[in-house]
Amino acid sequence: MERREAIKRTAAIMGGVIFAPSIFGVLSGCTATGDPWKPVLFNQSQANLTKSLAETIIPETDTAGAIEVGVPGFMEKMVNEVYTEEQRMVFLEGLDSFDSVCMNSTGNLFADLSSDEQLEYATEMNRLALSDQPMGVLNFFLLFKELTMVGYFTSEVGATQVLRYEPVPGYYDGCMPFEEVGRTWAT
C-alpha cells in the first residue's frame, strides 16, 4: 500500500473521531488555501516546525503536498480563531515541546533534519503516540496529524484530486416510472 493510500484510509477511519474544534472550524468555513502564509500566532520556530511536519505527513507526490495547498496557514488559523484559549496554549506548548524533544533526541530541531530523518522521527513519534497514549487523553502529535489531514482534505486539491469528487452524487432520473422504483423513501 502506498503512503497516500494509507493517508486516505486513515482519514476515512478517523472521520468519526475528529476533535470537536476541527469539525467546528470546517463547518464555519475554515479551509486550506494555496495562498502564501505569513504567521500571525506562531513564532518562526513554530512556523518552521508546522511546515516541516505537515509536509512530512502529506508530502508532495503526483499531487500537491501539505505546504502547497496551504495546510500550515489553515492550522494556524484554526488554532488562532477556533480553539479556546486553553486549547490554543496546549497546541502552542505542544509545538515547542515536540521541537524540544526532537532537539534532545537528535541534536537538531525537526525542521533542520533531512527529509529522511524527519520521516523516521515522525514515524517513531506516531508509533509512541498510538501505543503509549491512554484512551481519552489528547496527544499533540495525533492532534497535529488530524489538523494536517483535515486541512489537506478540505482544500480544493485534497477534495478534488486526491479524494473522489462528485458535484452531484448519485444518478438522478426525474422521469422514471414508479413501477421501476418500487417503494419511495420515508424522508
N, CA and C of each residue as an Amber inpcrd file, in Angstrom:
protein
   561
   0.8520000  -1.1790000   0.0000000   0.0000000   0.0000000   0.0000000
   0.8910000   1.2340000   0.0000000   0.5700000   2.1930000  -0.8440000
   1.3400000   3.4150000  -0.9090000   0.9420000   4.3560000   0.2170000
   1.8370000   5.2570000   0.5480000   1.6300000   6.1760000   1.6640000
   0.3720000   7.0280000   1.4890000   0.1450000   7.5300000   0.2850000
  -1.0070000   8.3800000   0.0410000  -2.3060000   7.5910000   0.2600000
  -2.3220000   6.3240000  -0.1650000  -3.4950000   5.4700000   0.0420000
  -3.7190000   5.2370000   1.5360000  -2.6440000   5.0350000   2.2830000
  -2.7560000   4.8470000   3.7250000  -3.3380000   6.0920000   4.3880000
  -2.9290000   7.2630000   3.9190000  -3.4570000   8.5120000   4.4720000
  -4.9460000   8.6190000   4.1850000  -5.3460000   8.2710000   2.9510000
  -6.7730000   8.3360000   2.6020000  -7.5890000   7.4110000   3.5010000
  -7.0840000   6.2020000   3.7130000  -7.8160000   5.2420000   4.5530000
  -7.8770000   5.7100000   6.0060000  -6.7620000   6.2440000   6.4870000
  -6.7400000   6.7600000   7.8530000  -7.7340000   7.9040000   8.0110000
  -7.7870000   8.7740000   7.0280000  -8.7310000   9.8910000   7.0830000
 -10.1640000   9.3830000   7.1110000 -10.4500000   8.3590000   6.3330000
 -11.8030000   7.8040000   6.3170000 -12.1450000   7.1770000   7.6660000
 -11.1870000   6.4650000   8.2500000 -11.4210000   5.8340000   9.5500000
 -11.6120000   6.8870000  10.6330000 -10.7890000   7.9520000  10.5820000
 -10.8520000   8.9840000  11.6080000 -12.0690000   9.8770000  11.4840000
 -12.8140000   9.7360000  10.4140000 -13.9830000  10.5800000  10.2050000
 -14.9030000  10.6430000  11.4000000 -14.9930000   9.5740000  12.1550000
 -15.8840000   9.5470000  13.2980000 -15.2670000  10.0340000  14.5880000
 -13.9620000  10.2540000  14.6120000 -13.3180000  10.6320000  15.8650000
 -12.5340000  11.9310000  15.7550000 -12.9720000  12.8130000  14.9140000
 -12.2650000  14.0900000  14.7440000 -12.5090000  14.9920000  15.9540000
 -11.4780000  15.6520000  16.3880000 -11.5110000  16.5810000  17.5030000
 -12.5550000  17.6610000  17.2340000 -13.3940000  17.9650000  18.1920000
 -14.5290000  18.8790000  18.0200000 -14.1720000  20.2420000  17.4050000
 -13.0870000  20.9130000  17.8120000 -12.7720000  22.1930000  17.1710000
 -12.5130000  22.0590000  15.6680000 -11.9790000  20.9240000  15.2360000
 -11.7480000  20.7190000  13.8060000 -13.0620000  20.7160000  13.0550000
 -14.0430000  20.0300000  13.6050000 -15.3630000  19.9880000  12.9780000
 -15.9550000  21.3940000  12.9480000 -15.8890000  22.0990000  14.0790000
 -16.4340000  23.4490000  14.1550000 -15.7510000  24.3720000  13.1550000
 -14.4340000  24.2910000  13.0690000 -13.6870000  25.1500000  12.1550000
 -14.0570000  24.9180000  10.7050000 -14.1690000  23.6540000  10.3110000
 -14.5280000  23.3390000   8.9300000 -15.9550000  23.7830000   8.6450000
 -16.8550000  23.5460000   9.5910000 -18.2430000  23.9540000   9.3920000
 -18.3950000  25.4680000   9.3160000 -17.4850000  26.1910000   9.9560000
 -17.5650000  27.6480000   9.8850000 -16.7940000  28.2060000   8.6840000
 -16.3220000  27.3180000   7.8120000 -15.7200000  27.7630000   6.5590000
 -14.2140000  27.8260000   6.5480000 -13.5460000  27.3100000   7.5510000
 -12.0950000  27.3500000   7.6040000 -11.5460000  26.2110000   6.7460000
 -10.9030000  26.5460000   5.6260000 -10.2930000  25.5430000   4.7550000
  -8.9160000  26.0250000   4.3340000  -8.1000000  25.0770000   3.9290000
  -6.7570000  25.4130000   3.4640000  -6.8300000  26.0130000   2.0730000
  -6.0360000  27.0260000   1.8480000  -5.9200000  27.6240000   0.5090000
  -4.4500000  27.6240000   0.1440000  -4.1440000  27.7850000  -1.0940000
  -2.7520000  27.8130000  -1.5230000  -2.1000000  29.1730000  -1.3740000
  -2.7890000  30.1110000  -0.7080000  -2.2570000  31.4630000  -0.5460000
  -0.9690000  31.4440000   0.2800000  -0.0490000  32.3800000   0.0030000
   1.1720000  32.4680000   0.8100000   0.8160000  32.7070000   2.2880000
   1.5420000  32.0550000   3.1640000   1.2410000  32.1230000   4.5860000
   2.2770000  32.9580000   5.3110000   1.7850000  33.9390000   6.0620000
   2.6240000  34.7360000   6.9430000   2.1150000  34.4930000   8.3600000
   2.9180000  33.8420000   9.2060000   2.4610000  33.5120000  10.5590000
   2.0230000  34.7410000  11.3580000   0.9170000  34.5860000  12.0630000
   0.3780000  35.6370000  12.9180000   0.5210000  35.2310000  14.3830000
   0.1340000  34.0070000  14.6830000   0.1740000  33.4900000  16.0500000
   1.4730000  32.7370000  16.3280000   1.9220000  31.9220000  15.3860000
   3.1130000  31.0990000  15.5810000   4.3700000  31.9490000  15.4590000
   5.3670000  31.6540000  16.3070000   6.6670000  32.2860000  16.1240000
   7.3810000  31.5780000  14.9700000   8.5490000  32.0500000  14.5680000
   9.2210000  31.4960000  13.3890000   9.5750000  30.0270000  13.5720000
  10.0170000  29.6520000  14.7590000  10.3680000  28.2630000  15.0290000
   9.1240000  27.3630000  14.9230000   7.9970000  27.8260000  15.4910000
   6.7520000  27.0620000  15.4100000   6.2620000  26.9680000  13.9680000
   6.4130000  28.0410000  13.2070000   6.0010000  28.0340000  11.8040000
   6.8590000  27.0640000  10.9930000   8.1750000  27.0560000  11.2390000
   9.0550000  26.1240000  10.5350000   8.7030000  24.6790000  10.8620000
   8.4410000  24.4050000  12.1300000   8.0440000  23.0560000  12.5400000
   6.7250000  22.6700000  11.8830000   5.7630000  23.5730000  11.8800000
   4.4500000  23.2830000  11.2910000   4.5930000  22.9330000   9.8170000
   5.3720000  23.7070000   9.0860000   5.5720000  23.4210000   7.6540000
   6.2790000  22.0850000   7.4540000   7.3460000  21.8480000   8.1900000
   8.1300000  20.6210000   8.0200000   7.3400000  19.3790000   8.3840000
   6.6520000  19.4270000   9.5160000   5.9140000  18.2490000   9.9790000
   4.6910000  17.9780000   9.1070000   3.9880000  19.0270000   8.6880000
   2.8290000  18.8380000   7.8010000   3.2660000  18.2340000   6.4710000
   4.3850000  18.6990000   5.9300000   4.8770000  18.1630000   4.6550000
   5.4190000  16.7430000   4.8210000   5.9000000  16.4030000   6.0020000
   6.3360000  15.0300000   6.2690000   5.1240000  14.1010000   6.3040000
   4.0390000  14.5710000   6.8840000   2.8200000  13.7630000   6.9720000
   2.1740000  13.6070000   5.6020000   2.0630000  14.6810000   4.8350000
   1.4960000  14.6190000   3.4760000   2.4750000  15.3100000   2.5240000
   3.4360000  14.5330000   2.0070000   4.4450000  15.1160000   1.1210000
   3.9070000  15.3020000  -0.2950000   4.6200000  16.1060000  -1.0450000
   4.2910000  16.2830000  -2.4550000   4.6740000  15.0150000  -3.2110000
   3.7290000  14.4750000  -3.9700000   3.9840000  13.3190000  -4.8280000
   3.4380000  13.6850000  -6.2010000   2.5700000  12.8420000  -6.7400000
   1.9400000  13.1970000  -8.0060000   0.8490000  14.2440000  -7.7960000
   0.4900000  14.5040000  -6.5470000  -0.4190000  15.6010000  -6.1890000
   0.3100000  16.5310000  -5.2340000  -0.2290000  17.6980000  -5.0380000
   0.3970000  18.7020000  -4.1710000   0.5230000  18.1930000  -2.7360000
   1.5480000  18.6400000  -2.0540000   1.7500000  18.2900000  -0.6590000
   1.0630000  19.2840000   0.2600000   1.2280000  19.0830000   1.5480000
   0.5630000  19.9000000   2.5630000   0.9220000  21.3850000   2.4650000
   2.1830000  21.6890000   2.2050000   2.5920000  23.0970000   2.1310000
   1.9510000  23.7810000   0.9370000   1.9780000  23.1170000  -0.2050000
   1.4670000  23.7280000  -1.4360000  -0.0220000  24.0500000  -1.3600000
  -0.8000000  23.2290000  -0.6500000  -2.2420000  23.5130000  -0.5610000
  -2.5820000  24.4410000   0.5930000  -1.6020000  24.7920000   1.4170000
  -1.8380000  25.7750000   2.4770000  -2.1980000  25.2180000   3.8340000
  -1.8080000  23.9820000   4.1100000  -2.1410000  23.3730000   5.4000000
  -1.5480000  24.1310000   6.5870000  -0.2750000  24.5840000   6.5490000
   0.2520000  25.3080000   7.7180000  -0.5700000  26.5560000   8.0740000
  -0.9750000  27.3240000   7.0730000  -1.8050000  28.5070000   7.3300000
  -3.1690000  28.1290000   7.8830000  -3.7410000  27.0400000   7.3630000
  -5.0150000  26.5270000   7.8610000  -4.8870000  26.1710000   9.3390000
  -3.8070000  25.4790000   9.6780000  -3.6120000  25.0480000  11.0620000
  -3.5120000  26.2540000  12.0000000  -2.7380000  27.2440000  11.5970000
  -2.6060000  28.4260000  12.4520000  -3.9470000  29.1420000  12.5880000
  -4.6870000  29.2340000  11.5020000  -5.9900000  29.8930000  11.5530000
  -6.9420000  29.1400000  12.4840000  -6.9410000  27.8200000  12.4060000
  -7.7810000  27.0130000  13.3020000  -7.4040000  27.2690000  14.7660000
  -6.1090000  27.2000000  15.0440000  -5.6480000  27.3770000  16.4260000
  -5.9490000  28.7900000  16.9040000  -5.7630000  29.7790000  16.0670000
  -5.9410000  31.1700000  16.4470000  -7.4080000  31.5850000  16.5390000
  -8.2490000  31.1120000  15.6240000  -9.6230000  31.6000000  15.5460000
 -10.6900000  30.6480000  16.0740000 -10.3950000  29.3610000  16.1460000
 -11.4200000  28.3930000  16.5400000 -11.1610000  27.8230000  17.9270000
  -9.9280000  27.5470000  18.2600000  -9.6050000  26.9530000  19.5540000
  -9.8860000  27.9240000  20.6950000 -10.2120000  27.3690000  21.8490000
 -10.3360000  28.1800000  23.0600000  -8.9280000  28.5930000  23.4920000
  -8.8400000  29.5250000  24.4010000  -7.5320000  29.9720000  24.8870000
  -6.7480000  28.7910000  25.4630000  -7.4170000  27.9210000  26.2100000
  -6.7540000  26.7530000  26.8030000  -6.2590000  25.7990000  25.7160000
  -7.0830000  25.5130000  24.7180000  -6.6840000  24.6270000  23.6220000
  -5.5360000  25.2380000  22.8220000  -5.5880000  26.5500000  22.6320000
  -4.5330000  27.2550000  21.9090000  -3.2020000  27.1040000  22.6350000
  -3.2220000  27.3010000  23.9550000  -1.9900000  27.1870000  24.7420000
  -1.4460000  25.7640000  24.7070000  -2.3300000  24.7710000  24.7830000
  -1.9060000  23.3660000  24.7190000  -1.2320000  23.0900000  23.3760000
  -1.8090000  23.6000000  22.2920000  -1.2350000  23.3720000  20.9680000
   0.1240000  24.0550000  20.8340000   0.2180000  25.3170000  21.2540000
   1.4910000  26.0460000  21.1530000   2.5680000  25.3870000  22.0120000
   2.1930000  24.9500000  23.2130000   3.1410000  24.2410000  24.0680000
   3.5340000  22.9130000  23.4420000   2.5890000  22.2700000  22.7520000
   2.8790000  21.0210000  22.0580000   3.9040000  21.2160000  20.9520000
   3.7770000  22.3130000  20.2000000   4.7710000  22.6120000  19.1570000
   6.1580000  22.7730000  19.7650000   6.2340000  23.5740000  20.8210000
   7.5240000  23.8240000  21.4670000   8.0980000  22.5450000  22.0680000
   7.2400000  21.7560000  22.7090000   7.6760000  20.5150000  23.3350000
   8.1560000  19.5140000  22.2820000   7.4390000  19.4200000  21.1670000
   7.8320000  18.4980000  20.0920000   9.2310000  18.8390000  19.5980000
   9.4880000  20.1200000  19.3560000  10.8120000  20.5440000  18.8950000
  11.8780000  20.3160000  19.9650000  11.5150000  20.5460000  21.2260000
  12.4630000  20.3510000  22.3170000  12.8540000  18.8750000  22.4500000
  11.8650000  17.9890000  22.3770000  12.1400000  16.5500000  22.4540000
  12.9740000  16.1140000  21.2530000  12.6690000  16.6550000  20.0860000
  13.4400000  16.3340000  18.8790000  14.8870000  16.8000000  19.0520000
  15.0810000  17.9850000  19.5850000  16.4300000  18.5250000  19.8050000
  17.2050000  17.6420000  20.7780000  16.5330000  17.1950000  21.8550000
  17.2030000  16.3450000  22.8410000  17.5680000  14.9800000  22.2850000
  16.7200000  14.4300000  21.4080000  16.9930000  13.0710000  20.9220000
  17.8300000  13.0320000  19.6410000  17.8030000  14.0960000  18.8350000
  18.5530000  14.0640000  17.5730000  19.6710000  15.1030000  17.4990000
  19.6120000  16.1100000  18.3670000  20.6030000  17.1890000  18.3090000
  20.2100000  18.3170000  17.3680000  19.0300000  18.2020000  16.7300000
  18.5470000  19.2310000  15.8040000  17.0630000  19.4820000  16.0180000
  16.6360000  20.6800000  15.6080000  15.2040000  20.9400000  15.5450000
  14.6340000  20.1020000  14.4040000  13.3510000  19.7940000  14.4580000
  12.7350000  18.9460000  13.4410000  12.9280000  19.5270000  12.0430000
  12.7430000  20.8260000  11.8820000  12.8620000  21.4710000  10.5700000
  14.2770000  21.3860000  10.0160000  15.2700000  21.1780000  10.8840000
  16.6620000  21.1160000  10.4420000  17.1150000  19.6990000  10.0710000
  16.2670000  18.7050000  10.3130000  16.5970000  17.3290000   9.9450000
  16.4290000  17.1450000   8.4380000  17.1140000  16.1550000   7.8780000
  16.9010000  15.8250000   6.4600000  15.4920000  15.2340000   6.3280000
  14.9800000  15.1730000   5.1070000  13.6190000  14.6500000   4.9260000
  13.5160000  13.1910000   5.3620000  14.5660000  12.4020000   5.1590000
  14.5510000  11.0060000   5.6200000  14.5340000  10.9400000   7.1490000
  15.3330000  11.7920000   7.7870000  15.3610000  11.8300000   9.2510000
  14.0200000  12.3190000   9.8060000  13.4070000  13.3050000   9.1250000
  12.0910000  13.7890000   9.5540000  11.0590000  12.6670000   9.4920000
  11.0650000  11.9100000   8.4030000  10.1230000  10.8030000   8.2530000
  10.3490000   9.7470000   9.3240000  11.5940000   9.4150000   9.5720000
  11.9260000   8.4220000  10.5920000  11.4770000   8.8940000  11.9830000
  11.7640000  10.1510000  12.2960000  11.3970000  10.6970000  13.6090000
   9.8740000  10.7770000  13.7610000   9.1890000  11.2580000  12.7240000
   7.7210000  11.3620000  12.7860000   7.0740000   9.9810000  12.8980000
   7.6330000   9.0010000  12.2160000   7.1110000   7.6300000  12.2980000
   7.2430000   7.1030000  13.7200000   8.3700000   7.3730000  14.3420000
   8.5690000   6.9300000  15.7260000   7.6250000   7.6720000  16.6790000
   7.4380000   8.9760000  16.4880000   6.5050000   9.7310000  17.3240000
   5.0760000   9.2090000  17.1530000   4.7170000   8.8540000  15.9460000
   3.3920000   8.2920000  15.6850000   3.2270000   6.9620000  16.4090000
   4.2510000   6.0990000  16.3240000   4.1980000   4.7980000  16.9970000
   4.0420000   4.9800000  18.5070000   4.8160000   5.8830000  19.0740000
   4.7350000   6.1390000  20.5120000   3.3730000   6.7140000  20.9050000
   2.8740000   7.6350000  20.1050000   1.5820000   8.2590000  20.4050000
   0.4610000   7.2300000  20.3860000   0.5220000   6.2980000  19.4460000
  -0.5340000   5.2910000  19.3410000  -0.4150000   4.2120000  20.4120000
   0.8130000   3.8710000  20.8060000   0.9820000   2.7900000  21.7710000
   0.9210000   3.2430000  23.2200000   1.4360000   4.4170000  23.5110000
   1.5410000   4.8740000  24.9000000   0.4120000   5.7970000  25.3310000
  -0.4750000   6.1200000  24.4460000  -1.4990000   7.1090000  24.7510000
  -2.6850000   6.4760000  25.4860000  -2.9640000   6.9130000  26.7370000
  -4.1560000   6.4190000  27.4130000  -5.4140000   6.8650000  26.6620000
  -6.4190000   6.0350000  26.6900000  -7.6590000   6.3430000  25.9840000
  -8.2730000   7.6290000  26.5210000  -8.6990000   8.5010000  25.6220000
  -9.3750000   9.7330000  26.0100000  -8.4610000  10.9180000  26.2550000
  -7.1510000  10.7040000  26.3420000  -6.2250000  11.8030000  26.5800000
  -5.7110000  12.2830000  25.2180000  -5.7680000  13.5930000  25.0120000
  -5.3310000  14.1380000  23.7420000  -3.8180000  14.1230000  23.6390000
  -3.3110000  13.7370000  22.5180000  -1.8850000  13.7050000  22.2790000
  -1.5590000  14.7250000  21.1920000  -0.5400000  15.5340000  21.4060000
  -0.2190000  16.5950000  20.4610000   0.0620000  16.0630000  19.0610000
   0.8590000  15.0220000  18.9430000   1.2080000  14.5300000  17.6130000
  -0.0280000  14.0430000  16.8610000  -0.9100000  13.3470000  17.5450000
  -2.1400000  12.8720000  16.8940000  -3.0400000  14.0430000  16.5200000
  -3.1000000  15.0560000  17.3760000  -3.8700000  16.2530000  17.0640000
  -3.2840000  16.9580000  15.8450000  -1.9650000  17.0490000  15.7900000
  -1.2990000  17.6850000  14.6510000  -1.5970000  16.9310000  13.3600000
  -1.5260000  15.5950000  13.4200000  -1.8390000  14.7820000  12.2420000
  -3.2790000  15.0070000  11.7980000  -4.1850000  15.0690000  12.7650000
  -5.5900000  15.2920000  12.4400000  -5.7850000  16.6330000  11.7470000
  -5.2070000  17.6870000  12.2980000  -5.3230000  19.0120000  11.6790000
  -4.7120000  19.0230000  10.2810000  -3.6170000  18.3090000  10.1100000
  -2.9870000  18.2280000   8.7920000  -3.9380000  17.5770000   7.7940000
  -4.5270000  16.4540000   8.1850000  -5.4350000  15.7480000   7.2740000
  -6.7140000  16.5330000   7.0150000  -7.2690000  17.1520000   8.0430000
  -8.4800000  17.9490000   7.8510000  -8.1790000  19.1140000   6.9140000
  -7.0680000  19.7940000   7.1420000  -6.6910000  20.9040000   6.2800000
  -6.4570000  20.4580000   4.8470000  -5.7860000  19.3330000   4.6870000
  -5.4840000  18.8550000   3.3430000  -6.7410000  18.4210000   2.5970000
  -7.5670000  17.6230000   3.2480000  -8.7290000  17.0580000   2.5480000
  -9.9040000  18.0270000   2.4280000  -9.8300000  19.1820000   3.0960000
 -10.8390000  20.2220000   2.8560000 -10.3410000  21.2660000   1.8700000
  -9.0860000  21.1340000   1.4370000  -8.5690000  22.0330000   0.4010000
  -9.1240000  21.5870000  -0.9460000  -9.0520000  22.4580000  -1.9300000
  -9.5540000  22.1080000  -3.2650000  -8.8030000  20.9160000  -3.8440000
  -7.4920000  20.9040000  -3.7040000  -6.6910000  19.7950000  -4.2350000
  -7.0480000  18.4920000  -3.5260000  -7.0870000  18.5200000  -2.2060000
  -7.3980000  17.3070000  -1.4490000  -8.7840000  16.7790000  -1.7440000
  -9.7490000  17.6870000  -1.8770000 -11.1330000  17.2700000  -2.0930000
 -11.4140000  16.8470000  -3.5240000 -10.6710000  17.3770000  -4.4990000
 -11.0000000  17.0750000  -5.8890000  -9.9810000  16.1880000  -6.5970000
  -8.7020000  16.2740000  -6.2150000  -7.6870000  15.4830000  -6.9070000
  -7.2980000  14.2160000  -6.1650000  -7.3720000  14.2270000  -4.8390000
  -6.9820000  13.0560000  -4.0670000  -8.2180000  12.2140000  -3.7330000
  -9.2390000  12.8520000  -3.2020000 -10.4840000  12.1460000  -2.9290000
 -11.3400000  12.1220000  -4.1890000 -12.2540000  11.2160000  -4.2420000
 -13.1840000  11.1710000  -5.3660000 -14.1960000  12.2760000  -5.1950000
 -14.4150000  13.0450000  -6.2240000 -15.3090000  14.1930000  -6.1330000
 -16.4680000  14.0370000  -7.0990000 -17.6640000  14.1180000  -6.5750000
 -18.8810000  14.0920000  -7.3820000 -19.6650000  15.3470000  -7.0220000
 -19.7650000  16.3390000  -7.9180000 -20.5090000  17.5590000  -7.5760000
 -21.9540000  17.2600000  -7.1960000 -22.5660000  16.3020000  -7.8710000
 -23.9140000  15.8530000  -7.5290000 -23.8280000  14.3360000  -7.3980000
 -23.6740000  13.8230000  -6.1610000 -23.5120000  12.3790000  -6.0130000
 -24.7960000  11.6300000  -6.3760000 -24.6140000  10.5080000  -6.9910000
 -25.7560000   9.6720000  -7.3550000 -26.3630000  10.1060000  -8.6730000
 -27.0770000   9.2000000  -9.2590000 -27.7170000   9.4490000 -10.5400000
 -29.1510000   9.8970000 -10.2970000 -29.6100000  10.8800000 -11.0210000
 -30.9780000  11.3480000 -10.8780000 -31.6910000  11.2430000 -12.2170000
 -32.8060000  10.5440000 -12.1930000 -33.6620000  10.4570000 -13.3760000
 -35.0490000  10.8750000 -12.9200000 -35.4250000  12.0850000 -13.2660000
 -36.7030000  12.6340000 -12.8210000 -37.9100000  12.0960000 -13.5630000
 -37.6750000  11.3160000 -14.5850000 -38.7910000  10.8060000 -15.3780000
 -38.7160000   9.2890000 -15.4400000 -38.8810000   8.6470000 -14.2770000
 -38.7930000   7.2020000 -14.1950000 -40.1420000   6.6490000 -13.7410000
 -40.6390000   5.6190000 -14.3840000 -41.9160000   5.0370000 -13.9730000
 -41.8400000   4.5210000 -12.5340000 -42.8700000   4.7710000 -11.7580000
 -42.9240000   4.3850000 -10.3510000 -42.7120000   2.8880000 -10.1760000
 -43.1750000   2.0820000 -11.1060000 -43.0370000   0.6290000 -11.0050000
 -41.5730000   0.2050000 -10.9620000 -40.6850000   0.9540000 -11.6150000
 -39.2510000   0.6190000 -11.6100000 -38.5840000   1.0040000 -10.2940000
 -39.1680000   1.9890000  -9.6150000 -38.5860000   2.4730000  -8.3660000
 -38.9800000   1.5800000  -7.2080000 -40.1960000   1.1390000  -7.1600000
 -40.6870000   0.3690000  -6.0130000 -41.1330000   1.3210000  -4.9360000
 -40.8030000   1.0090000  -3.7240000 -41.1830000   1.8770000  -2.6080000
 -40.4340000   3.1970000  -2.6590000 -41.0190000   4.2280000  -2.0980000
 -40.3420000   5.5140000  -2.0050000 -39.6860000   5.6240000  -0.6540000
 -38.7910000   6.5820000  -0.5010000 -38.0910000   6.8120000   0.7590000
 -39.0250000   7.4610000   1.7630000 -38.8050000   7.1940000   3.0310000
 -39.6390000   7.7680000   4.0990000 -39.3590000   9.2560000   4.2860000
 -38.1490000   9.6770000   4.0740000 -37.8270000  11.0880000   4.2690000
 -37.2660000  11.7080000   3.0280000
